[in-house]
Amino acid sequence: MNCSHPAPMSEESVVSILQAAGARVRGRPGRSDHYGSPRDFSFEVRAVFANDLGLQITARQYNYRDPWETTGRVNDLVDVSLLFQGNYSELPKGYGYFQGTDTEENLNSDQLKELIEAVTKINPKLFTLQNLTGDL
């Protein structure tokens, strides 16, 4: 049985993906191994790119895999919010993400890399143009 999963994500791996894309990044851990942990997420990372668009990436919960797949708990999926001028935003029309919503949920590591690549290439003037035409 060949069962291939996209790479599991950690705070460190997401930070390195974003830094490789040229973003300024800050992350923070969420849950710990202790039962009474105050946060309800595994980790959270925020990034701002050169085009002043930002992403807030949150891993909500751990998945537990069988020992032959990987060790212990992992984060297979993350939720991503787009930030434009410090506010949650949708992307202008014509993109595969953030259409009609400011959050993309349950993205794996491959989808996250694709989304990051798309966001880094956006000219922020496109937001102004589509806002003037009523398309955003």
Secondary structure, DSSP 8 states (H G I E B T S, - for coil): --------B-HHHHHHHHHHTT-EEEEEE---SSTT-S-SSSEEEEEE-TTSEEEEEEE---EE--TTT-SSEEB--EEEEEEETTEE----TT-SSSSS-SEEEEE-HHHHHHHHHHHHT--THHHHHHHHHT--
